[in-house]
Amino acid sequence: MTKVSIKENSWIARIASKKLGGTGAAIVIGKTIHVWGVSRKKFLGNKRWVRHELKHVAQFEQHGLLPFIAKYLWHSLFHGYHNCCYEKEAREAENDEMIAAKYVFTDDEALV
């Protein structure tokens, strides 16, 4: 199992929230899910959102830290955020109940 951590009140997620025009956001860097505008508990209670972000963790594992960031930014730049292939994969993973079985949060909270 891969250990994943959650960083609350992350300035990185705050920037993402402003860019996306929302009140809360999550962004993954490696094996850390950065959240803004939402508590860890509330984030973990949203199954679809957790699965979405865990797919991004899997993408980092598959491609590597810097290569994935470069590929994600390139694809988002040329196709737009919503049409980015990595975002499409993450949206599809929102219904994948098996993805959570591959990960555990560092403080051993149960995944949804």
C-alpha positions as CSV (number, residue, x, y, z in Angstrom):
1,M,0.0,0.0,0.0
2,T,1.2,3.5,-0.8
3,K,1.1,6.0,2.0
4,V,-0.6,9.3,1.1
5,S,-0.6,12.5,3.3
6,I,-3.1,15.4,3.4
7,K,-1.9,19.0,3.9
8,E,-4.7,21.2,5.1
9,N,-4.7,25.0,4.4
10,S,-2.1,24.6,1.7
11,W,-1.0,27.7,-0.2
12,I,-0.6,25.6,-3.3
13,A,-4.3,24.5,-3.1
14,R,-5.3,28.1,-2.3
15,I,-3.8,29.2,-5.6
16,A,-5.6,26.4,-7.4
17,S,-8.9,27.4,-5.8
18,K,-8.5,31.0,-7.0
19,K,-7.5,29.9,-10.5
20,L,-10.6,27.6,-10.7
21,G,-12.9,30.2,-9.1
22,G,-14.0,28.0,-6.2
23,T,-14.1,28.2,-2.5
24,G,-12.1,25.0,-2.0
25,A,-9.7,22.9,-3.9
26,A,-7.3,20.0,-3.8
27,I,-4.1,19.5,-5.7
28,V,-1.7,16.6,-5.6
29,I,2.0,16.8,-5.6
30,G,3.6,13.4,-5.5
31,K,2.0,11.5,-2.6
32,T,0.6,14.6,-0.8
33,I,-2.9,15.9,-1.3
34,H,-3.0,19.6,-0.6
35,V,-6.4,21.0,0.3
36,W,-7.7,24.5,0.8
37,G,-11.1,25.7,2.0
38,V,-12.1,22.2,3.3
39,S,-11.1,20.3,6.4
40,R,-9.3,16.9,6.1
41,K,-12.4,15.3,7.6
42,K,-14.8,16.9,5.1
43,F,-12.4,16.0,2.2
44,L,-12.2,12.4,3.3
45,G,-16.0,12.3,3.6
46,N,-16.4,13.0,-0.1
47,K,-15.8,9.6,-1.8
48,R,-15.7,10.9,-5.4
49,W,-13.3,13.7,-4.6
50,V,-10.9,11.4,-2.7
51,R,-10.9,8.9,-5.6
52,H,-10.3,11.7,-8.0
53,E,-7.2,12.9,-6.1
54,L,-6.0,9.4,-5.6
55,K,-6.0,8.9,-9.3
56,H,-3.6,11.9,-9.5
57,V,-1.4,10.2,-6.9
58,A,-1.4,7.1,-9.2
59,Q,-0.5,9.3,-12.2
60,F,2.5,10.7,-10.3
61,E,3.6,7.1,-9.5
62,Q,3.2,6.1,-13.1
63,H,5.1,9.0,-14.7
64,G,7.4,10.3,-12.0
65,L,7.2,13.7,-10.2
66,L,8.8,16.1,-12.7
67,P,7.7,14.3,-15.9
68,F,4.1,14.2,-14.7
69,I,4.1,17.9,-13.8
70,A,5.5,18.7,-17.3
71,K,3.1,16.4,-19.1
72,Y,0.1,17.7,-17.1
73,L,0.9,21.4,-17.7
74,W,1.6,20.8,-21.4
75,H,-1.6,18.9,-21.9
76,S,-3.6,21.5,-19.9
77,L,-2.1,24.4,-21.8
78,F,-2.9,22.9,-25.2
79,H,-6.3,21.2,-24.4
80,G,-7.6,23.2,-21.4
81,Y,-8.0,22.0,-17.9
82,H,-11.3,20.1,-18.4
83,N,-10.1,18.4,-21.6
84,C,-6.7,17.5,-20.1
85,C,-6.3,13.7,-20.4
86,Y,-5.1,13.4,-16.8
87,E,-8.2,15.2,-15.5
88,K,-10.4,13.0,-17.7
89,E,-8.8,9.9,-16.1
90,A,-9.3,11.4,-12.6
91,R,-13.0,12.1,-13.3
92,E,-13.4,8.5,-14.5
93,A,-11.7,7.2,-11.3
94,E,-14.4,9.0,-9.2
95,N,-16.6,5.9,-9.6
96,D,-13.7,3.4,-9.2
97,E,-14.3,1.9,-5.7
98,M,-11.1,-0.2,-6.0
99,I,-8.6,2.8,-6.3
100,A,-8.9,3.5,-2.5
101,A,-7.7,-0.1,-1.7
102,K,-4.2,0.8,-3.0
103,Y,-3.6,3.7,-0.6
104,V,-3.6,4.5,3.1
105,F,-3.3,7.9,4.6
106,T,-0.3,8.5,6.8
107,D,-2.4,8.7,10.0
108,D,-4.2,5.5,9.2
109,E,-7.6,7.1,8.6
110,A,-9.8,4.8,6.6
111,L,-10.3,5.6,3.0
112,V,-13.7,5.9,1.5
